[in-house]
Amino acid sequence: MRKKENTNSGLQEGSIFTCSPKFVSGLGLLVTLIFMSSVSFADRYILSPRGSTLDPNGIKSEFLMSPSRGNENYSWLQISSGVGIEMEYNRFDRFGDGKIRNSFNVQYPILSDLGQFPAISVGIRDLLGTGQERQSLYFVIGKDLPLSQRQLGFVREVNVSIGGGMNYLSGPTLGARVRLRSGATFTGEYFRYRFNGSVSVPLIRHFQGNVSSLNGQLFYGLTYTFAP
């Protein structure tokens, strides 16, 4: 029997993999778009997808933990291939139920952010149906906002995105990220009808420490990013 969704954590129980006609059609469309598109890569804000780029053959890993909730934690590992497909493994250990959930995600933008044109990404979360998001298709449109010379003196990047999806990802998703010249990054998102936020600062080369608020719960984390 499927358990009810835990609204406090914003996550849902896993399910047995099933291939409904709607899912098969959607997956076929996603695969078609992937092989019709140019080479580019996608990434996340905190939990929601965004249309900005992860360098080809790059690696990004992130770990978040909430000590106040019995060390409840999230972890992600993203790898971008040389042919333009980003694959992500997600692990979630929820406080109180003793279950660890794993999911495999694929995300790919069909258009890069090219001047006047925004980045457009499509993807699927929990491809095998072993996690919480259960084969959820989505799309997202992202854009790096133009900055004046004065703003570029202390701001390196401002990125915004808007998107939507089906199943677990139904409803609008909004995201924004501001990266300063100092390396500090401020991120906010509206995901599954909740607001999340994050502040990160560089520690040593390739590593950043961060503090995030997810569904009103405080998490501390570490991010590793490598670009060849």
Secondary structure, DSSP 8 states (H G I E B T S, - for coil): -----BTTTTB---------HHHHHHHHHHHHHHHHS-S---EESSSSEES----TT-EEEEEEEEGGGTTEEEEEEEEE-TTS-EEEEEEEE-TTT--EEEEEEEEEEEE--BTTB-EEEEEEESTTS-SSS-SEEEEEEEEE----TTGGGTEEEEEEEEEEESGGG-S-EEEEEEEETTS-EEEEEEETTEEEEEEEEE-STTEEEEEEEETTEEEEEEEEEE--
